[in-house]
Amino acid sequence: MPKQKTKKAALKRFKVTASGRILRRHAMKSHNLEKKSQKRKRAFRRDQPLEGKDAREERRLLGR
């Protein structure tokens, strides 16, 4: 039986933790940063976990 290939676009965008959770990068941190507060920009640094159906779909794309 052939192996399931990982979707390379998903591999570049998502990270799987040791416990199996899928993390994504935060949106809105690439431009117009002058008007955003320092507190808000610091929060953008942390990866956000995917929840529910989104996590199931990404797990399938990652071949897990």
Predicted model as a PDB file, atoms N, CA, C, CB and O in Angstrom, pLDDT in the B-factor column:
MODEL        1                                                                  
ATOM      1  N   MET A   1       0.849  -1.183   0.000  1.00 80.00           N  
ATOM      2  CA  MET A   1       0.000   0.000   0.000  1.00 80.00           C  
ATOM      3  C   MET A   1       0.896   1.248   0.000  1.00 80.00           C  
ATOM      4  CB  MET A   1      -0.967  -0.003   1.235  1.00 80.00           C  
ATOM      5  O   MET A   1       1.841   1.325   0.785  1.00 80.00           O  
ATOM      6  N   PRO A   2       0.607   2.226  -0.874  1.00 84.00           N  
ATOM      7  CA  PRO A   2       1.454   3.418  -0.914  1.00 84.00           C  
ATOM      8  C   PRO A   2       1.257   4.293   0.325  1.00 84.00           C  
ATOM      9  CB  PRO A   2       1.161   4.229  -2.174  1.00 84.00           C  
ATOM     10  O   PRO A   2       0.198   4.292   0.952  1.00 84.00           O  
ATOM     11  N   LYS A   3       2.310   5.034   0.652  1.00 83.00           N  
ATOM     12  CA  LYS A   3       2.239   5.939   1.792  1.00 83.00           C  
ATOM     13  C   LYS A   3       1.434   7.181   1.404  1.00 83.00           C  
ATOM     14  CB  LYS A   3       3.662   6.332   2.276  1.00 83.00           C  
ATOM     15  O   LYS A   3       1.390   7.569   0.237  1.00 83.00           O  
ATOM     16  N   GLN A   4       0.799   7.797   2.406  1.00 85.00           N  
ATOM     17  CA  GLN A   4       0.100   9.047   2.164  1.00 85.00           C  
ATOM     18  C   GLN A   4       1.108  10.188   2.189  1.00 85.00           C  
ATOM     19  CB  GLN A   4      -1.021   9.271   3.212  1.00 85.00           C  
ATOM     20  O   GLN A   4       1.872  10.326   3.145  1.00 85.00           O  
ATOM     21  N   LYS A   5       1.111  11.001   1.144  1.00 88.00           N  
ATOM     22  CA  LYS A   5       2.063  12.106   1.085  1.00 88.00           C  
ATOM     23  C   LYS A   5       1.551  13.303   1.875  1.00 88.00           C  
ATOM     24  CB  LYS A   5       2.331  12.507  -0.371  1.00 88.00           C  
ATOM     25  O   LYS A   5       0.349  13.563   1.910  1.00 88.00           O  
ATOM     26  N   THR A   6       2.462  14.026   2.506  1.00 91.00           N  
ATOM     27  CA  THR A   6       2.143  15.257   3.221  1.00 91.00           C  
ATOM     28  C   THR A   6       1.972  16.370   2.201  1.00 91.00           C  
ATOM     29  CB  THR A   6       3.250  15.616   4.263  1.00 91.00           C  
ATOM     30  O   THR A   6       2.746  16.473   1.250  1.00 91.00           O  
ATOM     31  N   LYS A   7       0.946  17.210   2.402  1.00 94.00           N  
ATOM     32  CA  LYS A   7       0.800  18.402   1.568  1.00 94.00           C  
ATOM     33  C   LYS A   7       1.868  19.395   2.000  1.00 94.00           C  
ATOM     34  CB  LYS A   7      -0.642  19.024   1.687  1.00 94.00           C  
ATOM     35  O   LYS A   7       1.866  19.847   3.145  1.00 94.00           O  
ATOM     36  N   LYS A   8       2.777  19.737   1.101  1.00 94.00           N  
ATOM     37  CA  LYS A   8       3.928  20.566   1.456  1.00 94.00           C  
ATOM     38  C   LYS A   8       3.524  21.969   1.895  1.00 94.00           C  
ATOM     39  CB  LYS A   8       4.880  20.656   0.284  1.00 94.00           C  
ATOM     40  O   LYS A   8       4.199  22.569   2.731  1.00 94.00           O  
ATOM     41  N   ALA A   9       2.427  22.505   1.340  1.00 94.00           N  
ATOM     42  CA  ALA A   9       1.977  23.834   1.758  1.00 94.00           C  
ATOM     43  C   ALA A   9       1.553  23.815   3.218  1.00 94.00           C  
ATOM     44  CB  ALA A   9       0.815  24.319   0.873  1.00 94.00           C  
ATOM     45  O   ALA A   9       1.831  24.759   3.957  1.00 94.00           O  
ATOM     46  N   ALA A  10       0.882  22.747   3.642  1.00 94.00           N  
ATOM     47  CA  ALA A  10       0.452  22.633   5.036  1.00 94.00           C  
ATOM     48  C   ALA A  10       1.657  22.437   5.953  1.00 94.00           C  
ATOM     49  CB  ALA A  10      -0.541  21.465   5.203  1.00 94.00           C  
ATOM     50  O   ALA A  10       1.692  22.970   7.061  1.00 94.00           O  
ATOM     51  N   LEU A  11       2.633  21.678   5.493  1.00 94.00           N  
ATOM     52  CA  LEU A  11       3.829  21.423   6.298  1.00 94.00           C  
ATOM     53  C   LEU A  11       4.574  22.721   6.615  1.00 94.00           C  
ATOM     54  CB  LEU A  11       4.763  20.448   5.569  1.00 94.00           C  
ATOM     55  O   LEU A  11       5.133  22.872   7.701  1.00 94.00           O  
ATOM     56  N   LYS A  12       4.578  23.668   5.650  1.00 94.00           N  
ATOM     57  CA  LYS A  12       5.276  24.932   5.837  1.00 94.00           C  
ATOM     58  C   LYS A  12       4.527  25.878   6.773  1.00 94.00           C  
ATOM     59  CB  LYS A  12       5.491  25.600   4.501  1.00 94.00           C  
ATOM     60  O   LYS A  12       5.143  26.759   7.373  1.00 94.00           O  
ATOM     61  N   ARG A  13       3.212  25.713   6.909  1.00 94.00           N  
ATOM     62  CA  ARG A  13       2.400  26.666   7.647  1.00 94.00           C  
ATOM     63  C   ARG A  13       2.012  26.229   9.051  1.00 94.00           C  
ATOM     64  CB  ARG A  13       1.180  26.946   6.885  1.00 94.00           C  
ATOM     65  O   ARG A  13       1.665  27.066   9.885  1.00 94.00           O  
ATOM     66  N   PHE A  14       2.067  24.927   9.324  1.00 96.00           N  
ATOM     67  CA  PHE A  14       1.583  24.429  10.600  1.00 96.00           C  
ATOM     68  C   PHE A  14       2.654  23.617  11.304  1.00 96.00           C  
ATOM     69  CB  PHE A  14       0.330  23.591  10.404  1.00 96.00           C  
ATOM     70  O   PHE A  14       3.535  23.034  10.671  1.00 96.00           O  
ATOM     71  N   LYS A  15       2.559  23.589  12.657  1.00 94.00           N  
ATOM     72  CA  LYS A  15       3.524  22.861  13.457  1.00 94.00           C  
ATOM     73  C   LYS A  15       2.740  21.948  14.391  1.00 94.00           C  
ATOM     74  CB  LYS A  15       4.466  23.832  14.254  1.00 94.00           C  
ATOM     75  O   LYS A  15       1.730  22.359  14.962  1.00 94.00           O  
ATOM     76  N   VAL A  16       3.204  20.707  14.548  1.00 95.00           N  
ATOM     77  CA  VAL A  16       2.543  19.759  15.436  1.00 95.00           C  
ATOM     78  C   VAL A  16       3.363  19.649  16.716  1.00 95.00           C  
ATOM     79  CB  VAL A  16       2.374  18.363  14.752  1.00 95.00           C  
ATOM     80  O   VAL A  16       4.570  19.414  16.665  1.00 95.00           O  
ATOM     81  N   THR A  17       2.709  19.818  17.868  1.00 94.00           N  
ATOM     82  CA  THR A  17       3.394  19.735  19.153  1.00 94.00           C  
ATOM     83  C   THR A  17       3.583  18.277  19.549  1.00 94.00           C  
ATOM     84  CB  THR A  17       2.608  20.492  20.242  1.00 94.00           C  
ATOM     85  O   THR A  17       3.059  17.375  18.895  1.00 94.00           O  
ATOM     86  N   ALA A  18       4.325  18.052  20.608  1.00 95.00           N  
ATOM     87  CA  ALA A  18       4.565  16.692  21.090  1.00 95.00           C  
ATOM     88  C   ALA A  18       3.275  16.020  21.530  1.00 95.00           C  
ATOM     89  CB  ALA A  18       5.558  16.706  22.243  1.00 95.00           C  
ATOM     90  O   ALA A  18       3.131  14.803  21.413  1.00 95.00           O  
ATOM     91  N   SER A  19       2.329  16.820  22.040  1.00 93.00           N  
ATOM     92  CA  SER A  19       1.052  16.249  22.484  1.00 93.00           C  
ATOM     93  C   SER A  19       0.063  16.080  21.335  1.00 93.00           C  
ATOM     94  CB  SER A  19       0.435  17.128  23.561  1.00 93.00           C  
ATOM     95  O   SER A  19      -1.035  15.560  21.534  1.00 93.00           O  
ATOM     96  N   GLY A  20       0.449  16.520  20.116  1.00 93.00           N  
ATOM     97  CA  GLY A  20      -0.396  16.308  18.950  1.00 93.00           C  
ATOM     98  C   GLY A  20      -1.247  17.491  18.541  1.00 93.00           C  
ATOM     99  O   GLY A  20      -1.987  17.415  17.559  1.00 93.00           O  
ATOM    100  N   ARG A  21      -1.150  18.603  19.294  1.00 95.00           N  
ATOM    101  CA  ARG A  21      -1.917  19.780  18.896  1.00 95.00           C  
ATOM    102  C   ARG A  21      -1.276  20.422  17.675  1.00 95.00           C  
ATOM    103  CB  ARG A  21      -2.011  20.797  20.057  1.00 95.00           C  
ATOM    104  O   ARG A  21      -0.066  20.312  17.477  1.00 95.00           O  
ATOM    105  N   ILE A  22      -2.083  21.095  16.852  1.00 96.00           N  
ATOM    106  CA  ILE A  22      -1.584  21.765  15.656  1.00 96.00           C  
ATOM    107  C   ILE A  22      -1.605  23.264  15.904  1.00 96.00           C  
ATOM    108  CB  ILE A  22      -2.430  21.393  14.399  1.00 96.00           C  
ATOM    109  O   ILE A  22      -2.629  23.826  16.293  1.00 96.00           O  
ATOM    110  N   LEU A  23      -0.452  23.914  15.674  1.00 97.00           N  
ATOM    111  CA  LEU A  23      -0.314  25.344  15.904  1.00 97.00           C  
ATOM    112  C   LEU A  23      -0.215  26.078  14.576  1.00 97.00           C  
ATOM    113  CB  LEU A  23       0.917  25.638  16.777  1.00 97.00           C  
ATOM    114  O   LEU A  23       0.351  25.576  13.605  1.00 97.00           O  
ATOM    115  N   ARG A  24      -0.781  27.286  14.560  1.00 95.00           N  
ATOM    116  CA  ARG A  24      -0.717  28.139  13.369  1.00 95.00           C  
ATOM    117  C   ARG A  24      -0.099  29.471  13.749  1.00 95.00           C  
ATOM    118  CB  ARG A  24      -2.128  28.346  12.745  1.00 95.00           C  
ATOM    119  O   ARG A  24      -0.097  29.854  14.919  1.00 95.00           O  
ATOM    120  N   ARG A  25       0.430  30.181  12.748  1.00 94.00           N  
ATOM    121  CA  ARG A  25       0.939  31.530  12.981  1.00 94.00           C  
ATOM    122  C   ARG A  25      -0.219  32.497  13.120  1.00 94.00           C  
ATOM    123  CB  ARG A  25       1.877  31.972  11.840  1.00 94.00           C  
ATOM    124  O   ARG A  25      -1.327  32.215  12.663  1.00 94.00           O  
ATOM    125  N   HIS A  26       0.030  33.628  13.744  1.00 93.00           N  
ATOM    126  CA  HIS A  26      -1.006  34.627  13.942  1.00 93.00           C  
ATOM    127  C   HIS A  26      -1.123  35.507  12.705  1.00 93.00           C  
ATOM    128  CB  HIS A  26      -0.710  35.479  15.185  1.00 93.00           C  
ATOM    129  O   HIS A  26      -0.113  35.842  12.086  1.00 93.00           O  
ATOM    130  N   ALA A  27      -2.335  35.881  12.342  1.00 91.00           N  
ATOM    131  CA  ALA A  27      -2.575  36.780  11.218  1.00 91.00           C  
ATOM    132  C   ALA A  27      -2.353  38.229  11.654  1.00 91.00           C  
ATOM    133  CB  ALA A  27      -4.008  36.591  10.663  1.00 91.00           C  
ATOM    134  O   ALA A  27      -2.247  38.515  12.846  1.00 91.00           O  
ATOM    135  N   MET A  28      -2.286  39.119  10.704  1.00 92.00           N  
ATOM    136  CA  MET A  28      -2.224  40.581  10.919  1.00 92.00           C  
ATOM    137  C   MET A  28      -0.942  41.073  11.554  1.00 92.00           C  
ATOM    138  CB  MET A  28      -3.361  41.007  11.773  1.00 92.00           C  
ATOM    139  O   MET A  28      -0.959  42.098  12.234  1.00 92.00           O  
ATOM    140  N   LYS A  29       0.171  40.382  11.360  1.00 91.00           N  
ATOM    141  CA  LYS A  29       1.413  40.873  11.968  1.00 91.00           C  
ATOM    142  C   LYS A  29       2.464  41.253  10.934  1.00 91.00           C  
ATOM    143  CB  LYS A  29       1.981  39.825  12.897  1.00 91.00           C  
ATOM    144  O   LYS A  29       3.640  41.401  11.267  1.00 91.00           O  
ATOM    145  N   SER A  30       2.046  41.412   9.683  1.00 91.00           N  
ATOM    146  CA  SER A  30       3.051  41.659   8.648  1.00 91.00           C  
ATOM    147  C   SER A  30       3.131  43.112   8.189  1.00 91.00           C  
ATOM    148  CB  SER A  30       2.768  40.794   7.468  1.00 91.00           C  
ATOM    149  O   SER A  30       4.164  43.520   7.659  1.00 91.00           O  
ATOM    150  N   HIS A  31       2.078  43.904   8.375  1.00 94.00           N  
ATOM    151  CA  HIS A  31       2.139  45.299   7.921  1.00 94.00           C  
ATOM    152  C   HIS A  31       1.221  46.159   8.782  1.00 94.00           C  
ATOM    153  CB  HIS A  31       1.743  45.415   6.422  1.00 94.00           C  
ATOM    154  O   HIS A  31       0.443  45.645   9.586  1.00 94.00           O  
ATOM    155  N   ASN A  32       1.324  47.490   8.601  1.00 95.00           N  
ATOM    156  CA  ASN A  32       0.583  48.458   9.412  1.00 95.00           C  
ATOM    157  C   ASN A  32       0.860  48.261  10.897  1.00 95.00           C  
ATOM    158  CB  ASN A  32      -0.917  48.343   9.142  1.00 95.00           C  
ATOM    159  O   ASN A  32      -0.054  48.319  11.719  1.00 95.00           O  
ATOM    160  N   LEU A  33       2.126  48.028  11.236  1.00 95.00           N  
ATOM    161  CA  LEU A  33       2.472  47.736  12.626  1.00 95.00           C  
ATOM    162  C   LEU A  33       2.595  48.993  13.478  1.00 95.00           C  
ATOM    163  CB  LEU A  33       3.764  46.962  12.681  1.00 95.00           C  
ATOM    164  O   LEU A  33       2.577  48.905  14.705  1.00 95.00           O  
ATOM    165  N   GLU A  34       2.720  50.161  12.851  1.00 96.00           N  
ATOM    166  CA  GLU A  34       2.877  51.398  13.616  1.00 96.00           C  
ATOM    167  C   GLU A  34       1.652  51.704  14.456  1.00 96.00           C  
ATOM    168  CB  GLU A  34       3.160  52.559  12.684  1.00 96.00           C  
ATOM    169  O   GLU A  34       1.768  52.229  15.563  1.00 96.00           O  
ATOM    170  N   LYS A  35       0.482  51.378  13.937  1.00 96.00           N  
ATOM    171  CA  LYS A  35      -0.747  51.732  14.645  1.00 96.00           C  
ATOM    172  C   LYS A  35      -1.174  50.676  15.664  1.00 96.00           C  
ATOM    173  CB  LYS A  35      -1.861  51.949  13.652  1.00 96.00           C  
ATOM    174  O   LYS A  35      -2.101  50.910  16.440  1.00 96.00           O  
ATOM    175  N   LYS A  36      -0.513  49.526  15.673  1.00 96.00           N  
ATOM    176  CA  LYS A  36      -0.859  48.468  16.627  1.00 96.00           C  
ATOM    177  C   LYS A  36      -0.034  48.641  17.901  1.00 96.00           C  
ATOM    178  CB  LYS A  36      -0.619  47.057  16.006  1.00 96.00           C  
ATOM    179  O   LYS A  36       1.138  49.012  17.847  1.00 96.00           O  
ATOM    180  N   SER A  37      -0.654  48.371  19.037  1.00 96.00           N  
ATOM    181  CA  SER A  37       0.029  48.559  20.306  1.00 96.00           C  
ATOM    182  C   SER A  37       1.118  47.505  20.492  1.00 96.00           C  
ATOM    183  CB  SER A  37      -0.972  48.506  21.465  1.00 96.00           C  
ATOM    184  O   SER A  37       1.095  46.441  19.873  1.00 96.00           O  
ATOM    185  N   GLN A  38       2.072  47.837  21.365  1.00 97.00           N  
ATOM    186  CA  GLN A  38       3.177  46.917  21.631  1.00 97.00           C  
ATOM    187  C   GLN A  38       2.661  45.618  22.239  1.00 97.00           C  
ATOM    188  CB  GLN A  38       4.209  47.569  22.568  1.00 97.00           C  
ATOM    189  O   GLN A  38       3.163  44.538  21.929  1.00 97.00           O  
ATOM    190  N   LYS A  39       1.662  45.728  23.099  1.00 96.00           N  
ATOM    191  CA  LYS A  39       1.071  44.550  23.742  1.00 96.00           C  
ATOM    192  C   LYS A  39       0.442  43.630  22.698  1.00 96.00           C  
ATOM    193  CB  LYS A  39       0.013  44.974  24.787  1.00 96.00           C  
ATOM    194  O   LYS A  39       0.590  42.409  22.762  1.00 96.00           O  
ATOM    195  N   ARG A  40      -0.256  44.225  21.742  1.00 95.00           N  
ATOM    196  CA  ARG A  40      -0.903  43.448  20.685  1.00 95.00           C  
ATOM    197  C   ARG A  40       0.133  42.763  19.792  1.00 95.00           C  
ATOM    198  CB  ARG A  40      -1.814  44.353  19.839  1.00 95.00           C  
ATOM    199  O   ARG A  40      -0.036  41.606  19.409  1.00 95.00           O  
ATOM    200  N   LYS A  41       1.209  43.489  19.464  1.00 95.00           N  
ATOM    201  CA  LYS A  41       2.260  42.911  18.613  1.00 95.00           C  
ATOM    202  C   LYS A  41       2.994  41.780  19.317  1.00 95.00           C  
ATOM    203  CB  LYS A  41       3.257  43.989  18.194  1.00 95.00           C  
ATOM    204  O   LYS A  41       3.385  40.807  18.671  1.00 95.00           O  
ATOM    205  N   ARG A  42       3.188  41.885  20.620  1.00 95.00           N  
ATOM    206  CA  ARG A  42       3.813  40.795  21.375  1.00 95.00           C  
ATOM    207  C   ARG A  42       2.936  39.547  21.329  1.00 95.00           C  
ATOM    208  CB  ARG A  42       4.063  41.220  22.840  1.00 95.00           C  
ATOM    209  O   ARG A  42       3.442  38.430  21.223  1.00 95.00           O  
ATOM    210  N   ALA A  43       1.637  39.738  21.408  1.00 94.00           N  
ATOM    211  CA  ALA A  43       0.714  38.595  21.383  1.00 94.00           C  
ATOM    212  C   ALA A  43       0.754  37.887  20.031  1.00 94.00           C  
ATOM    213  CB  ALA A  43      -0.722  39.057  21.692  1.00 94.00           C  
ATOM    214  O   ALA A  43       0.505  36.684  19.957  1.00 94.00           O  
ATOM    215  N   PHE A  44       1.064  38.616  18.971  1.00 94.00           N  
ATOM    216  CA  PHE A  44       1.144  38.015  17.636  1.00 94.00           C  
ATOM    217  C   PHE A  44       2.289  37.012  17.536  1.00 94.00           C  
ATOM    218  CB  PHE A  44       1.316  39.101  16.576  1.00 94.00           C  
ATOM    219  O   PHE A  44       2.250  36.120  16.689  1.00 94.00           O  
ATOM    220  N   ARG A  45       3.307  37.141  18.385  1.00 93.00           N  
ATOM    221  CA  ARG A  45       4.476  36.248  18.304  1.00 93.00           C  
ATOM    222  C   ARG A  45       4.124  34.806  18.659  1.00 93.00           C  
ATOM    223  CB  ARG A  45       5.583  36.746  19.231  1.00 93.00           C  
ATOM    224  O   ARG A  45       4.706  33.868  18.114  1.00 93.00           O  
ATOM    225  N   ARG A  46       3.173  34.634  19.572  1.00 93.00           N  
ATOM    226  CA  ARG A  46       2.829  33.288  20.025  1.00 93.00           C  
ATOM    227  C   ARG A  46       1.987  32.573  18.983  1.00 93.00           C  
ATOM    228  CB  ARG A  46       2.084  33.340  21.363  1.00 93.00           C  
ATOM    229  O   ARG A  46       1.107  33.172  18.366  1.00 93.00           O  
ATOM    230  N   ASP A  47       2.261  31.287  18.790  1.00 94.00           N  
ATOM    231  CA  ASP A  47       1.448  30.488  17.873  1.00 94.00           C  
ATOM    232  C   ASP A  47       0.107  30.172  18.517  1.00 94.00           C  
ATOM    233  CB  ASP A  47       2.180  29.183  17.479  1.00 94.00           C  
ATOM    234  O   ASP A  47       0.009  29.997  19.731  1.00 94.00           O  
ATOM    235  N   GLN A  48      -0.926  30.103  17.681  1.00 94.00           N  
ATOM    236  CA  GLN A  48      -2.272  29.827  18.153  1.00 94.00           C  
ATOM    237  C   GLN A  48      -2.642  28.379  17.818  1.00 94.00           C  
ATOM    238  CB  GLN A  48      -3.290  30.818  17.527  1.00 94.00           C  
ATOM    239  O   GLN A  48      -2.316  27.904  16.730  1.00 94.00           O  
ATOM    240  N   PRO A  49      -3.317  27.667  18.732  1.00 95.00           N  
ATOM    241  CA  PRO A  49      -3.736  26.297  18.413  1.00 95.00           C  
ATOM    242  C   PRO A  49      -4.969  26.291  17.509  1.00 95.00           C  
ATOM    243  CB  PRO A  49      -4.028  25.513  19.702  1.00 95.00           C  
ATOM    244  O   PRO A  49      -5.831  27.163  17.614  1.00 95.00           O  
ATOM    245  N   LEU A  50      -5.040  25.309  16.630  1.00 94.00           N  
ATOM    246  CA  LEU A  50      -6.232  25.104  15.813  1.00 94.00           C  
ATOM    247  C   LEU A  50      -7.240  24.305  16.623  1.00 94.00           C  
ATOM    248  CB  LEU A  50      -5.888  24.376  14.476  1.00 94.00           C  
ATOM    249  O   LEU A  50      -6.857  23.463  17.435  1.00 94.00           O  
ATOM    250  N   GLU A  51      -8.512  24.559  16.410  1.00 91.00           N  
ATOM    251  CA  GLU A  51      -9.568  23.892  17.166  1.00 91.00           C  
ATOM    252  C   GLU A  51     -10.527  23.172  16.220  1.00 91.00           C  
ATOM    253  CB  GLU A  51     -10.334  24.906  18.036  1.00 91.00           C  
ATOM    254  O   GLU A  51     -10.692  23.561  15.064  1.00 91.00           O  
ATOM    255  N   GLY A  52     -11.141  22.137  16.724  1.00 92.00           N  
ATOM    256  CA  GLY A  52     -12.276  21.486  16.078  1.00 92.00           C  
ATOM    257  C   GLY A  52     -12.025  20.969  14.682  1.00 92.00           C  
ATOM    258  O   GLY A  52     -11.055  20.254  14.430  1.00 92.00           O  
ATOM    259  N   LYS A  53     -12.923  21.346  13.768  1.00 94.00           N  
ATOM    260  CA  LYS A  53     -12.880  20.834  12.407  1.00 94.00           C  
ATOM    261  C   LYS A  53     -11.636  21.291  11.665  1.00 94.00           C  
ATOM    262  CB  LYS A  53     -14.111  21.266  11.653  1.00 94.00           C  
ATOM    263  O   LYS A  53     -11.100  20.555  10.837  1.00 94.00           O  
ATOM    264  N   ASP A  54     -11.169  22.512  11.960  1.00 93.00           N  
ATOM    265  CA  ASP A  54      -9.945  23.004  11.322  1.00 93.00           C  
ATOM    266  C   ASP A  54      -8.766  22.088  11.652  1.00 93.00           C  
ATOM    267  CB  ASP A  54      -9.641  24.452  11.774  1.00 93.00           C  
ATOM    268  O   ASP A  54      -7.965  21.753  10.780  1.00 93.00           O  
ATOM    269  N   ALA A  55      -8.672  21.694  12.909  1.00 94.00           N  
ATOM    270  CA  ALA A  55      -7.569  20.830  13.336  1.00 94.00           C  
ATOM    271  C   ALA A  55      -7.655  19.463  12.663  1.00 94.00           C  
ATOM    272  CB  ALA A  55      -7.575  20.668  14.865  1.00 94.00           C  
ATOM    273  O   ALA A  55      -6.637  18.911  12.245  1.00 94.00           O  
ATOM    274  N   ARG A  56      -8.863  18.917  12.556  1.00 94.00           N  
ATOM    275  CA  ARG A  56      -9.038  17.607  11.887  1.00 94.00           C  
ATOM    276  C   ARG A  56      -8.610  17.675  10.427  1.00 94.00           C  
ATOM    277  CB  ARG A  56     -10.508  17.141  11.977  1.00 94.00           C  
ATOM    278  O   ARG A  56      -7.937  16.776   9.923  1.00 94.00           O  
ATOM    279  N   GLU A  57      -9.013  18.759   9.752  1.00 94.00           N  
ATOM    280  CA  GLU A  57      -8.680  18.925   8.328  1.00 94.00           C  
ATOM    281  C   GLU A  57      -7.169  19.054   8.135  1.00 94.00           C  
ATOM    282  CB  GLU A  57      -9.396  20.166   7.746  1.00 94.00           C  
ATOM    283  O   GLU A  57      -6.606  18.437   7.230  1.00 94.00           O  
ATOM    284  N   GLU A  58      -6.516  19.846   8.973  1.00 94.00           N  
ATOM    285  CA  GLU A  58      -5.073  20.024   8.846  1.00 94.00           C  
ATOM    286  C   GLU A  58      -4.318  18.747   9.188  1.00 94.00           C  
ATOM    287  CB  GLU A  58      -4.603  21.160   9.740  1.00 94.00           C  
ATOM    288  O   GLU A  58      -3.289  18.453   8.580  1.00 94.00           O  
ATOM    289  N   ARG A  59      -4.817  17.993  10.148  1.00 93.00           N  
ATOM    290  CA  ARG A  59      -4.185  16.729  10.498  1.00 93.00           C  
ATOM    291  C   ARG A  59      -4.185  15.787   9.293  1.00 93.00           C  
ATOM    292  CB  ARG A  59      -4.906  16.076  11.696  1.00 93.00           C  
ATOM    293  O   ARG A  59      -3.219  15.061   9.061  1.00 93.00           O  
ATOM    294  N   ARG A  60      -5.283  15.810   8.528  1.00 92.00           N  
ATOM    295  CA  ARG A  60      -5.371  14.986   7.318  1.00 92.00           C  
ATOM    296  C   ARG A  60      -4.360  15.462   6.266  1.00 92.00           C  
ATOM    297  CB  ARG A  60      -6.808  15.027   6.739  1.00 92.00           C  
ATOM    298  O   ARG A  60      -3.703  14.644   5.621  1.00 92.00           O  
ATOM    299  N   LEU A  61      -4.238  16.792   6.093  1.00 93.00           N  
ATOM    300  CA  LEU A  61      -3.298  17.327   5.108  1.00 93.00           C  
ATOM    301  C   LEU A  61      -1.847  17.029   5.491  1.00 93.00           C  
ATOM    302  CB  LEU A  61      -3.498  18.835   4.956  1.00 93.00           C  
ATOM    303  O   LEU A  61      -0.982  16.867   4.630  1.00 93.00           O  
ATOM    304  N   LEU A  62      -1.599  16.960   6.810  1.00 92.00           N  
ATOM    305  CA  LEU A  62      -0.246  16.674   7.283  1.00 92.00           C  
ATOM    306  C   LEU A  62       0.067  15.180   7.277  1.00 92.00           C  
ATOM    307  CB  LEU A  62      -0.060  17.229   8.679  1.00 92.00           C  
ATOM    308  O   LEU A  62       1.190  14.779   7.586  1.00 92.00           O  
ATOM    309  N   GLY A  63      -0.915  14.360   6.930  1.00 88.00           N  
ATOM    310  CA  GLY A  63      -0.689  12.910   6.860  1.00 88.00           C  
ATOM    311  C   GLY A  63      -0.615  12.257   8.211  1.00 88.00           C  
ATOM    312  O   GLY A  63       0.128  11.291   8.381  1.00 88.00           O  
ATOM    313  N   ARG A  64      -1.363  12.752   9.189  1.00 84.00           N  
ATOM    314  CA  ARG A  64      -1.342  12.185  10.539  1.00 84.00           C  
ATOM    315  C   ARG A  64      -2.683  11.601  10.896  1.00 84.00           C  
ATOM    316  CB  ARG A  64      -0.946  13.237  11.563  1.00 84.00           C  
ATOM    317  O   ARG A  64      -2.855  11.078  11.997  1.00 84.00           O  
TER     318      ARG A  64                                                      
ENDMDL                                                                          
END                                                                             
